[in-house]
Amino acid sequence: MENNEIKDVKVGEFLVRNGIITQRQLNDSLLLQKDNPERLIGEILVTQGILTKEELIMALELFLMVSDTQVMHVDEWLDQDEVDMLMEKIKEQQ
């Protein structure tokens, strides 16, 4: 995948394309998000138990690396407020 193609990919699509979650898991999470639009897809995936917080953070770090998104460095020891802030920044860029 070209770098400019990745910039147009949403986080959920990126997770599916890289085998981190299935399309069905994404679709189920997106349905839940329709009823709770203030919740980010990563938060929903963690709440559902599809991903752990650490898996989500590692996946987001990979997404940031390959999409060349300019956001702070992510590590697996972020607290929930930092994860939320990172997810908001990604959401704003999409």
N, C-alpha and C positions, 0 to 999 in steps of 0.2 A: 504494500500500500504506500503510495506516495505521501510525503509529508503534508502537501496542501490538501490531499483527500482526507487525511486524518483530522485536520482542523475543522472540517464540516461534520464530523461524526460526533454524535452525542455520547455521553458516558455509557449509557445502557447498551447502545449499539456496539461500542468498543468492547464492552465486557463479553457480549455474545460472539463477536468476530474473533476474539482471542481465546474462546473456550472457557472463560472464567464462570459464566452462567449460561444457561440454555435460553433459547428464544422463548420457550414456554414460561420460564421463570421471569424473564423480562416482561412478557405480556401480562402475566398475573400481577406483577408489581406495578405496571403502568395502569392497570385497572384500579388497583388500590389508590394510586396517586390521583386518579380522576376524582375520587371522593375526598381526597385530602391534598389539594393542590399546593399547600404550603410545605408539604414534606418532600424532600429530595429523594430521588430514586435510590441512591446509596443507603440512605437511612432506612428506607422501606426494605431493601434487600437484607440489611442487618437485622432489622426487627423480625422479619420472617424466618430468620435463621438460615438463609441461603448463603450468606457470606458472614464471616466473623468480622469484627471491626478491623483486625489486623489484615485480613485478606482484602478488605475494601481499601485500606490505606495503601497496601502494596500495589493493588490494581490501579488506584488513582495516581500513584507515583509513576507507574509505567505509562499511563495515559498522558501525564504531563511531560514525560521524557519524549515520547514519540510524537506528540502534537506540538511540541515546542511552546507550550503555554507558559507564560511568565507568572508563576505563582511560587510562593515560598517552598523551600524543600520540605518534603513530607517524610516523617519517619514513623515507625510502628508504635511510638510511645506518645503520640498526640492524645490530648484529652478530647472529650466530646465537643467542647466549644471550638477547639481548633479544627476538628473534622468538619463541623458545621460551617465554619468560616471558609474553609477550603472548598466545600461543596457549593456554597453561595457564589464564590468567585468563579467557579467553573460554570455554574448555571448562568451567571451574568454574561459570560463570554459566548454562550451558545445562541 
